[in-house]
């Protein structure tokens, strides 16, 4: 038997960041492309871009720097703030998981 949990961040009751948006940012970091990242996590480019805009507005930080296409193609990179935010979010996820796992063991496996 296992226990699972989800963690997400809201601002003024609106979801801002969670597992899916973490996957989006990590895919942008991996592929250097919003379009490729969207394909990787099975969402449209338009939806990916709307997520990025919403996250940036609600968090008040720039997450993705875009470079328009052209002769050498476009691209996207995570900002320093995005990398720091991802690191903090991952630390929160791990901390929550540790607390939940310990509580689960105490309650179900005394």
Backbone as CSV, one residue per row, in Angstrom:
resi,resn,N_x,N_y,N_z,CA_x,CA_y,CA_z,C_x,C_y,C_z
1,UNK,0.850,-1.171,0.000,0.000,0.000,0.000,0.897,1.237,0.000
2,UNK,0.545,2.201,-0.851,1.277,3.461,-0.948,0.314,4.620,-0.796
3,UNK,0.870,5.777,-0.481,0.075,6.996,-0.418,0.651,7.993,-1.411
4,UNK,-0.213,8.737,-2.062,0.198,9.757,-3.029,-0.399,11.093,-2.613
5,UNK,0.283,12.159,-2.974,-0.230,13.496,-2.687,0.131,14.426,-3.834
6,UNK,-0.566,15.541,-3.907,-0.287,16.558,-4.919,-0.077,17.884,-4.220
7,UNK,0.808,18.671,-4.764,1.109,19.989,-4.226,0.964,20.990,-5.356
8,UNK,0.248,22.068,-5.116,0.197,23.147,-6.090,0.154,24.454,-5.347
9,UNK,0.505,25.508,-6.051,0.541,26.847,-5.467,-0.570,27.668,-6.104
10,UNK,-1.296,28.401,-5.267,-2.354,29.293,-5.739,-2.030,30.715,-5.326
11,UNK,-2.471,31.665,-6.130,-2.398,33.077,-5.788,-3.816,33.623,-5.926
12,UNK,-4.335,34.151,-4.839,-5.697,34.677,-4.800,-6.710,33.664,-5.326
13,UNK,-6.537,32.412,-4.914,-7.471,31.355,-5.272,-7.309,30.788,-6.677
14,UNK,-6.368,31.303,-7.448,-6.124,30.820,-8.812,-4.878,29.948,-8.832
15,UNK,-4.961,28.771,-9.475,-3.774,27.917,-9.542,-2.663,28.584,-10.353
16,UNK,-1.464,28.500,-9.818,-0.318,29.135,-10.460,0.714,28.097,-10.874
17,UNK,0.942,27.134,-10.006,2.034,26.211,-10.272,1.761,24.881,-9.610
18,UNK,2.044,23.827,-10.359,1.897,22.470,-9.861,2.735,21.541,-10.710
19,UNK,2.462,20.280,-10.596,3.260,19.257,-11.268,3.303,19.438,-12.799
20,UNK,2.155,19.682,-13.418,2.105,19.838,-14.871,2.898,21.030,-15.359
21,UNK,2.805,22.116,-14.650,3.546,23.321,-15.059,5.036,23.166,-14.763
22,UNK,5.338,22.378,-13.742,6.758,22.053,-13.489,7.305,21.261,-14.674
23,UNK,6.525,20.264,-15.141,6.953,19.474,-16.299,7.158,20.361,-17.519
24,UNK,6.284,21.352,-17.710,6.416,22.269,-18.844,7.735,23.028,-18.768
25,UNK,8.025,23.626,-17.628,9.278,24.382,-17.494,10.497,23.479,-17.652
26,UNK,10.433,22.280,-17.091,11.568,21.361,-17.237,11.764,20.959,-18.695
27,UNK,10.668,20.782,-19.435,10.775,20.421,-20.853,11.324,21.591,-21.669
28,UNK,10.928,22.820,-21.328,11.494,23.991,-22.007,12.993,24.037,-21.759
29,UNK,13.396,23.773,-20.539,14.818,23.759,-20.187,15.551,22.678,-20.978
30,UNK,14.951,21.530,-21.109,15.582,20.410,-21.809,15.676,20.647,-23.315
31,UNK,14.599,21.129,-23.920,14.545,21.242,-25.380,14.878,22.626,-25.921
32,UNK,14.867,23.648,-25.069,15.149,24.994,-25.542,14.067,25.528,-26.464
33,UNK,12.846,24.998,-26.314,11.756,25.354,-27.205,10.417,25.165,-26.496
34,UNK,9.591,26.200,-26.551,8.246,26.081,-25.973,7.429,25.093,-26.798
35,UNK,7.545,25.175,-28.106,6.795,24.284,-28.988,7.145,22.820,-28.730
36,UNK,8.428,22.513,-28.669,8.853,21.134,-28.428,8.453,20.675,-27.033
37,UNK,8.564,21.564,-26.059,8.160,21.231,-24.689,6.670,20.909,-24.635
38,UNK,5.870,21.706,-25.330,4.420,21.471,-25.357,4.119,20.100,-25.953
39,UNK,4.778,19.771,-27.052,4.583,18.458,-27.668,4.966,17.342,-26.709
40,UNK,6.060,17.535,-25.999,6.568,16.522,-25.076,5.564,16.210,-23.965
41,UNK,4.854,17.230,-23.491,3.909,16.990,-22.396,2.464,16.926,-22.903
42,UNK,2.313,16.841,-24.212,1.001,16.627,-24.861,-0.014,17.748,-24.630
43,UNK,0.454,18.988,-24.789,-0.465,20.127,-24.790,-0.149,20.972,-26.015
44,UNK,-1.056,21.866,-26.368,-0.824,22.733,-27.516,0.173,23.834,-27.155
45,UNK,0.798,24.388,-28.176,1.695,25.526,-27.968,0.923,26.666,-27.307
46,UNK,-0.289,26.903,-27.797,-1.119,27.985,-27.262,-1.377,27.809,-25.766
47,UNK,-1.692,26.577,-25.353,-1.939,26.307,-23.928,-0.644,26.498,-23.127
48,UNK,0.477,26.017,-23.666,1.763,26.191,-22.979,2.057,27.670,-22.779
49,UNK,1.856,28.458,-23.819,2.142,29.885,-23.735,1.205,30.554,-22.734
50,UNK,-0.077,30.125,-22.691,-1.008,30.716,-21.725,-0.596,30.360,-20.296
51,UNK,-0.109,29.148,-20.089,0.390,28.766,-18.763,1.569,29.636,-18.352
52,UNK,2.491,29.842,-19.275,3.685,30.646,-18.972,3.279,32.068,-18.602
53,UNK,2.412,32.673,-19.420,1.964,34.040,-19.151,1.265,34.133,-17.799
54,UNK,0.384,33.182,-17.498,-0.342,33.196,-16.223,0.623,33.043,-15.047
55,UNK,1.567,32.113,-15.171,2.534,31.916,-14.083,3.339,33.188,-13.854
56,UNK,3.831,33.798,-14.928,4.642,35.005,-14.793,3.842,36.145,-14.172
57,UNK,2.605,36.310,-14.608,1.768,37.382,-14.055,1.483,37.157,-12.576
58,UNK,1.081,35.959,-12.216,0.675,35.688,-10.837,1.855,35.596,-9.881
59,UNK,2.997,35.102,-10.376,4.181,35.009,-9.515,4.961,36.316,-9.483
60,UNK,4.763,37.139,-10.502,5.468,38.414,-10.563,6.924,38.287,-10.946
61,UNK,7.276,37.205,-11.643,8.656,37.021,-12.111,8.648,36.526,-13.558
62,UNK,9.705,36.847,-14.270,9.885,36.360,-15.639,10.452,34.953,-15.544
63,UNK,9.799,34.002,-16.229,10.231,32.607,-16.168,10.951,32.146,-17.432
64,UNK,10.516,32.659,-18.586,11.037,32.180,-19.865,11.455,33.360,-20.735
65,UNK,12.664,33.265,-21.266,13.150,34.237,-22.255,12.994,33.590,-23.617
66,UNK,12.273,34.273,-24.520,12.064,33.730,-25.857,12.927,34.473,-26.861
67,UNK,13.349,33.730,-27.887,14.068,34.311,-29.009,13.251,33.988,-30.243
68,UNK,12.860,35.015,-30.980,12.027,34.809,-32.162,12.767,33.967,-33.196
69,UNK,11.997,33.245,-34.001,12.568,32.429,-35.074,13.246,33.293,-36.115
70,UNK,13.832,32.658,-37.048,14.547,33.376,-38.100,15.506,32.418,-38.773
71,UNK,16.544,32.964,-39.303,17.526,32.151,-40.022,18.049,30.986,-39.186
72,UNK,18.362,31.265,-37.939,18.902,30.229,-37.053,17.846,29.609,-36.146
73,UNK,16.601,29.927,-36.394,15.521,29.369,-35.572,15.378,30.118,-34.267
74,UNK,14.254,29.916,-33.626,13.993,30.572,-32.352,14.390,29.678,-31.203
75,UNK,13.931,30.029,-30.052,14.233,29.207,-28.891,13.687,29.841,-27.637
76,UNK,13.869,29.144,-26.563,13.411,29.625,-25.259,14.332,29.060,-24.190
77,UNK,14.623,29.884,-23.202,15.435,29.433,-22.069,14.785,29.898,-20.777
78,UNK,15.000,29.122,-19.732,14.499,29.519,-18.421,15.374,30.629,-17.857
79,UNK,14.745,31.536,-17.148,15.494,32.597,-16.484,16.106,32.054,-15.189
80,UNK,16.990,32.841,-14.634,17.579,32.487,-13.332,16.472,32.368,-12.283
81,UNK,15.510,33.287,-12.328,14.391,33.245,-11.380,13.591,31.949,-11.532
82,UNK,13.396,31.504,-12.776,12.651,30.257,-13.016,13.404,29.075,-12.421
83,UNK,14.707,29.041,-12.604,15.508,27.934,-12.071,15.456,27.910,-10.540
84,UNK,15.534,29.089,-9.932,15.453,29.178,-8.471,14.076,28.748,-7.981
85,UNK,13.025,29.182,-8.681,11.670,28.813,-8.309,11.477,27.303,-8.403
86,UNK,11.941,26.698,-9.503,11.834,25.245,-9.671,12.545,24.506,-8.548
87,UNK,13.727,24.980,-8.195,14.500,24.341,-7.130,13.737,24.400,-5.803
88,UNK,13.170,25.560,-5.494,12.408,25.705,-4.246,11.161,24.826,-4.260
89,UNK,10.484,24.783,-5.414,9.278,23.959,-5.520,9.619,22.485,-5.319
90,UNK,10.708,22.036,-5.930,11.132,20.641,-5.772,11.498,20.333,-4.330
91,UNK,12.109,21.289,-3.632,12.415,21.105,-2.212,11.123,20.996,-1.395
92,UNK,10.130,21.814,-1.737,8.833,21.725,-1.058,8.190,20.369,-1.307
93,UNK,8.190,19.922,-2.554,7.602,18.622,-2.884,8.260,17.508,-2.086
94,UNK,9.570,17.526,-2.039,10.301,16.484,-1.310,9.980,16.550,0.176
95,UNK,9.937,17.759,0.739,9.618,17.916,2.151,8.212,17.427,2.481
96,UNK,7.261,17.771,1.647,5.874,17.321,1.845,5.804,15.801,1.751
97,UNK,6.486,15.232,0.761,6.500,13.773,0.578,7.079,13.075,1.810
98,UNK,8.147,13.617,2.369,8.753,13.031,3.565,7.776,13.062,4.743
99,UNK,7.107,14.189,4.930,6.148,14.326,6.032,4.988,13.352,5.853
100,UNK,4.450,13.292,4.652,3.309,12.406,4.381,3.696,10.944,4.534
101,UNK,4.866,10.574,4.016,5.320,9.184,4.137,5.475,8.782,5.599
102,UNK,6.061,9.659,6.401,6.254,9.366,7.823,4.912,9.243,8.537
103,UNK,4.017,10.166,8.277,2.685,10.122,8.893,1.947,8.853,8.469
104,UNK,2.033,8.483,7.214,1.398,7.273,6.695,1.922,6.036,7.421
105,UNK,3.247,5.956,7.577,3.847,4.800,8.282,3.368,4.745,9.724
106,UNK,3.321,5.892,10.395,2.878,5.903,11.800,1.430,5.487,11.955
107,UNK,0.597,5.896,11.038,-0.841,5.596,11.157,-1.158,4.170,10.707
108,UNK,-0.604,3.730,9.603,-0.986,2.458,9.025,-0.095,1.281,9.411
109,UNK,1.114,1.567,9.896,2.048,0.475,10.216,2.594,0.601,11.627
110,UNK,1.732,0.823,12.581,2.177,0.966,13.984,2.835,-0.267,14.505
